[in-house]
């Protein structure tokens, strides 16, 4: 297989859409390193699902510092010089902050973000995975994380809407929007091959791909 034109590929999308599954499979296919966000290490995440209003700021600040530390370590190790597949972009942290925080908390979050912000390498390509709330909820139920049992479809729809709005205005890097309802990156390697071929065929800044077979 011809390697992709893009050295750093970031996979993005709402909760449960299949980012990490695809990132791992694609990295294995391409012989690339991975940068995967750490969910289980956040001590406030389960508390957030029990009481979102009380723990939203804690969970967001914990994710902010964890992700910042991870990307700084990658930069120090010069992993960005080799092929890399990540399952998030750093901007997702503030995207979730706009969903979970009230106005006063978001203002405080933004102050902290400005204080700690550093220049981080941008991906060469972002792959934004889309799917319907019904399909995503099915995937979330199948993976069986205990704390996600409290995730509601209303919250998921808000997350999806925030992602759609963010990427509708996104212009920082090349962007491939992928409709995933008919794709199975976990069990069908041919779907990964087809996606890599589609990435290599990109001709403009933002493109859309869906498997219509």
N, C-alpha and C positions, 0 to 999 in steps of 0.2 A: 504494500500500500504506500502511495506517495505521502510523505509526512505533510502535516498542515503548514500553511504559510505563516501561521501565528505561533510565536514561541510561548506566550503566556495566554492561556484560555481560561476564562472565568465562566462558570456555570451559575446562573441565578434563577430565582423564581420563588413562589410562595412556599410555605410549609407543606411538606409532603408531596411535592410535585416530582421528586426524583433527582434532585441536584447531586447528592452525595453518591448515589448509585451510579449515575452517569459519569461523574468526575473520576471515580475509581476505575470504572471500566474503560473510559477513554484513556486515562493515564497508562493503564496496563497495555492497551492496544498500541499506544504510541511510544512506550518506553519512557514516559515522562514522570517527573516527581509530582507529588500532590501536596496541596495545602487545604486541609479540611477544617471547617470551623468546629470548635469544641462546644457541644451543647451540654453534655452531662456534667461538665466541670462548673457550671454556673450554679452556685448554692441557692439562688433565689428563684430559679425557674419553676420548680414545683410549687413554691409558695405563690408565685404569680398566677398560676392556673387556678389555685384555690381562692385567691383574693386579688384580682388584677389591680384594682384601684390602690390598694395599700402597698403593693410590692413592685409596681411598674417602674418607678425610678431606680430602685435598687437593681432590678434585673437588667435595665438598660445600661447603667453605669458599669456593672460587672462585665457585660458583653463588650462595651466600649474598650475598657482597659485590657481585657483578654485578647481581643482582636488586634488592638494596637501593638501589644507585646509580641503576638505571633508574627505579624508582618515585619516588625523591626528585626526579629530574630532571623527571618528568612532573608532579609536584606543583608544582614551582617554575614550570613553564611553564603551570600552571593548565589543563592538558588535561582534568582531571577535571570541568571546568565544561561541557564539550561531550560529545556522544555518543562513547563509547569502547567498543571491543571488545578484550579481552585474551585471550591463549591460555594463561593460567595465573593462579593466585592465589598470593600470597606464601607461604601456609601449605604449599604443596607442597614447599618446600625441606626443612622438617623431616620431612615425610612420607617423603621419600626417604632422609633421614638415618637414620630408624628401620629402614630396610631394609638399608642398606649398611654402617652403622657398628657396631662392637662396643660393649660397654657403656662402656668407658673412653673411647673416641672420642666416643660420643654425649654423655657427661657433659661433655667438653671443648667439643663443639659447642654444647651448651646454654649453657655459660658465655659463649661468644663471642656467641651469639644474644642473650642477656640484656644484654650490654654494648653491643651496637649497635642493639638494637631501638628503633624509633620508631613512633609512631602513623601508620599508613598508611590512606588511604581504603579503605573496604570497597566491593566491587561491589554494585550494586542487585539483581543476579541472577547466580547461578552455574548454568551449564548443564553437567551432568556426563555425558559421553559414555561409554557402556558398549558393549562388544563381546566376543565370545568370543576366547580366546587364538589359536585357529586363524585367524580372520578377521584379527586384528591382525598376526599373524606374516606373513600374506600381504601386507598393506599395507606392512609394514616392508621386506620383500624387494623389493617393486615400486619403492619410492622409492630404494633402492640406495645408502644411505649406507655408506661403506666400513667404518667402525668398528662399525656395527650388525650386521655379519655375524657377530660373535662373541656377539651377544645370544642367550641360550638361552631356550627356552620355560619352563624352571623359574624363571628370574629374572623373566620376564614374568608368570608366574602369581603370584609373590610381590608384584609391583607391583600387579597387579589386585586381589589380596586386601587389600592395604594401602589402596588407594583405596576399595574397597567398605566396609571398616571405618570409614575416616575419614568418608565421607559418610553412613553409617548413623547416626552420632552428630552430624552437622553441623546446627547451628541458627543460625549467625551471620547468614545472609541467606536470602532466598527461593532455593529450589533446584528445578531441573527436571532430572530424571534421564531421559536419552534413550537408548534402545536403538537402535544404529546399524547393525546387521547388514544391514538392507534399505534403508538410506539411502545416497545418493551425493551428498554436498554438493559434490564437485568438478565433477561433470558434469551434475547435474540441478538447475537453479535452482528448480524447483517444490518440491524437498525443503526448500530454505532458506525459501521462502515459507511452507510448511506449518509449519516450526518456529517462525518468527516469529509466525504466527497462534496457534500453541499457547502461546507465551510470553505473548502479549497476553490469552489466555483464562485465565491462572492465577488461582485463587481461594483457594489456601491456601499455607502456607509451603513445603511439599515436595510435589511432584507427579511423576508418571511418565508418559512418553509413548513409544509404540512404533508404527511404521507397520506395520499388520497387513494391508495390501492385498496 
